[in-house]
Amino acid sequence: MAADLPARASGSAEPARSGLDADALQRDVIDNLICQQARYPAIATPHDWYRALACSVRDRMLARWVATVQTYAARDVRVACYLSAEFLIGPQLGNNIVNLGIEANTRTAMLALGQDLDMLLALEEEPGLGNGGLGRLAACYLDSLATLETPAIGYGIRYEFGIFDQQIRDGWQEEVTDKWLQKGNPWEIVHPDVTCYVSFGGRTENDTDAQGRLRVRWIPANQVKGVACDIPILGFHVNTCNTLRLWKSEAVESFDLQDFNAGDYYQAVQEKVISETLSKVLYPNDEPEAGKRLRLAQQYFFVSCSLQDMFRLLDLKGEPASSFADRFAVQLNDTHPAIAVAELMRLLVDERQLGWDEAWDITRRSLAYTNHTLLPEALETWGLPLFRSLLPRPLEIIYEINRRFLDELRQRYAGDEARVARMSLIDERGKKLLRMAHLATVGSHAVNGVAALHSTLLKQTVLRDFAELWPERFHNVTNGVTPRRFMLLCNPGLARLLDETVGEGWITDLTRLRELAAHADDAAFRERWCRVKLSNKEALAARIRSATGIVVDPGTLFDIQVKRIHEYKRQHLNALFIISLYQRLRRNPQLACAPRCFVFGGKAAPGYAMAKLIIRLINGVAEVVNNDPAVNDRLKVVFFPDFNVKNAHFIYPAADLSEQISTAGKEASGTGNMKFMMNGALTIGTLDGANVEIREEVGDENFFLFGLTAEQVERVRRGGYRPEDYANGNPELREALALIAEGHFSRGDRNMFRALVENLLRVDPFLVLADYADYMACQERVSAAWQDPQRWARMSILNTAYAGKFSSDRAIGEYCEQIWKIRPVKIDLDRL
């Protein structure tokens, strides 16, 4: 075997496990190939090499990880605990190489071993731990927390299967099981000794203690064990390596020997099977009652495990439960972890024997809540019978919280029972429902929206009564994204140009990009800028051809809309524009307009029929347009399947135009809009979410604005919106809808899109038809700008230049200052 091993370089004084030079890396990769993979180079598969390299990169992180944990344990620090049902962390190998600052040395080491680093990076599975913007935001925040050297732990669920892999079959979305853990996860370290026990069902019993105080004991019907699975989160060029702790569910007793010996082999492992379903899949279908029950159980499971873990950390430091709020700032990422209000009270009152008032003070000082939606259907509620059967003790605590809260309201607003009913944690109208957003708001000391407009609307609409009661609790923290992954890692050509132009400081201080503005009128710089963009478009064109078979011209305008498929995000408005543009070109082949490649991507929830129909429409339009020789040299339409972080690495850098066209007042913030902007894409959009702030930063002249404002949307609705009037008054719109209805994009099938067309003409809940004409006019301005390449290049440069505000570093800085009151802590490796 020795003859098959590559010769070791000599002269390196760095240890193989932690050294950062190429020689140390090379030696560690071989050691891990043999000792971790049980392979030698001559028989190693590409995946063996990937895993050996991943383990070698992880080796360099572990000393920093241990030093970080040791420092936090030894010092009186307050730790940010970020509770989220999703963490869309994306592939980790490239990100960790970048954060360690060893990309060049890694390439050298792997080349010496006969391996291509880019090929190995492409082998890494997308972790199935999130779905969309909520989970990607959480991942960006973990990156920034570590980079800013802020004590933090992320808490969530270690899903065995992600939401689904998306395939497109005959134009339709097809969901395929996401087996992301099939070959293991080299970044995960499982701690079987770090466990928590979570109760479900059963009943409660009341008693009095020696002091005559009421005590409640929960006698559960069953329990589930949570096992900690940790992923290290390294900051950029710092020693801080924080923890993402994900909980895996297991049976308390995984095998019943008595049942087995009695011949009931199925029952012997039944508890194990049932218990493990809690961490089996991300977002089970919650249409049936069983799905709702599982989802509620998932939420309680990870919240209870996480809070118990915080108390475990307190106990290790020898500190009392009363110090909980001084040691932990617990952020609830949307309402999925809102049950933390009741569970923290349960742990303090029932388990730690604190009095109610002291426990409530600790709970409120510890918890803060981020709201991510204004859509009424997205504000989470749970039916009381379901909640009672699954979580009897937490429901009793919620009843008591509500009783005290309503008493407070009646004192404050005497006689205003309508207000009391609106603010109650329980919706008493019809079927009684537990309002999780209300619970999170009442139990938190701070509530924030995620963009300036969203935060304003939050206080004016869904949480208006609470904002009037506690105006001091409401904040805005506009979302941000990490420039390490979404610029440095995914757009190396642009990163090199930025380094040469403004220096490397932009990577951790994105406001430094403002210096680019001085180069926007430099013709030579614009030429270099455009070469980077063209290279990125060529890379995406190659991936489009590989994934779909469609050949696209990198020289055309890449007009891109990638995000979750939802009616309010209005992918169908984009489709209507494409149909009308197609018809214009059919009638007038000499029409002066920008040649375009339209790229869509995103998943529709399995039970969301209208969203799936929109995907089918896009693919139907693509089939017709791409096969029409009269226009296919000027128009191409692509639906890129399975949009995720890996694919996003190629899509964001290649975009010329970013479609952010949601109905004003419906998108809380958006983060894709920020990623596009950072990479030099121009935005066409409504005044919705963070679009408002993007336009403020980049200037009106560098943003393509159209559509009704949030206020105008409400006025149109109140005035009795009649969408068919807009169709009847606009010949192009009427024609586009008629083509869809007549089966032009469904191979003659007039029934396929009937529900979509009728919905638009009769209801149009997100005012697609009302905004169509203005959108068409705005797209003409886009076309005119593209036909002036120097003007477009200048606008592109300025979009990147003014993207500094949208770094997640800025957002985390605001959380630390305004809400968490947490300061950075330097990590010194010498302490080891």
Sequence and secondary structure as in RCSB ss.txt:
>XXXX:A:sequence
MAADLPARASGSAEPARSGLDADALQRDVIDNLICQQARYPAIATPHDWYRALACSVRDRMLARWVATVQTYAAR
DVRVACYLSAEFLIGPQLGNNIVNLGIEANTRTAMLALGQDLDMLLALEEEPGLGNGGLGRLAACYLDSLATLET
PAIGYGIRYEFGIFDQQIRDGWQEEVTDKWLQKGNPWEIVHPDVTCYVSFGGRTENDTDAQGRLRVRWIPANQVK
GVACDIPILGFHVNTCNTLRLWKSEAVESFDLQDFNAGDYYQAVQEKVISETLSKVLYPNDEPEAGKRLRLAQQY
FFVSCSLQDMFRLLDLKGEPASSFADRFAVQLNDTHPAIAVAELMRLLVDERQLGWDEAWDITRRSLAYTNHTLL
PEALETWGLPLFRSLLPRPLEIIYEINRRFLDELRQRYAGDEARVARMSLIDERGKKLLRMAHLATVGSHAVNGV
AALHSTLLKQTVLRDFAELWPERFHNVTNGVTPRRFMLLCNPGLARLLDETVGEGWITDLTRLRELAAHADDAAF
RERWCRVKLSNKEALAARIRSATGIVVDPGTLFDIQVKRIHEYKRQHLNALFIISLYQRLRRNPQLACAPRCFVF
GGKAAPGYAMAKLIIRLINGVAEVVNNDPAVNDRLKVVFFPDFNVKNAHFIYPAADLSEQISTAGKEASGTGNMK
FMMNGALTIGTLDGANVEIREEVGDENFFLFGLTAEQVERVRRGGYRPEDYANGNPELREALALIAEGHFSRGDR
NMFRALVENLLRVDPFLVLADYADYMACQERVSAAWQDPQRWARMSILNTAYAGKFSSDRAIGEYCEQIWKIRPV
KIDLDRL
>XXXX:A:secstr
 GGGS        S TTT  SHHHHHHHHHHHHHHTT   TTT  HHHHHHHHHHHHHHHHHHHHHHHHHHHHHT
T  EEEEE S       HHHHHHHHT HHHHHHHHHHTT  HHHHHHHS    S  SHHHHHHHHHHHHHHHTT 
 EEEEEE  SB S EEEEETTEEEEE   TTTT  TT EEEEEEEEEEEES EEEEEE TTS EEEEEE SEEEE
EEEEEEEEE TTSS EEEEEEEEEEESS   HHHHHTT HHHHTHHHHHHHGGGTBSS   SSHHHHHHHHHHHH
HHHHHHHHHHHHHHHHHT  GGGHHHHEEEEEESSTTTTHHHHHHHIIIIIS   HHHHHHHHHHHEEEE     
GGGS EEEHHHHHHH HHHHHHHHHHHHHHHHHHHHHSTT HHHHHHHSSEE SSS EEEHHHHHHHT SEEEES
SHHHHHHHHHTTTHHHHHH GGGEEE    B HIIIIIIT HHHHHHHHHHH GGGGT GGGGGGGGGGTT HHH
HHHHHHHHHHHHHHHHHHHHHHH     TTSEEEEEES   GGGTHHHHHHHHHHHHHHHHH TT     EEEEE
E    TT HHHHHHHHHHHHHHHHHHT TTTTTTEEEEE SS  HHHHHHHHHH SEEEE   TTT S  SHHHH
HHHTT EEEE S TTHHHHHHHH GGGSEE S  HHHHHHHHHTT  HHHHHHT HHHHHHHHHHHTTTTTTT S
STTHHHHHHHHHT TT HHHHHHHHHHHHHHHHHHHTSHHHHHHHHHHHHHT GGGBHHHHHHHIIIIII     
   GGG 
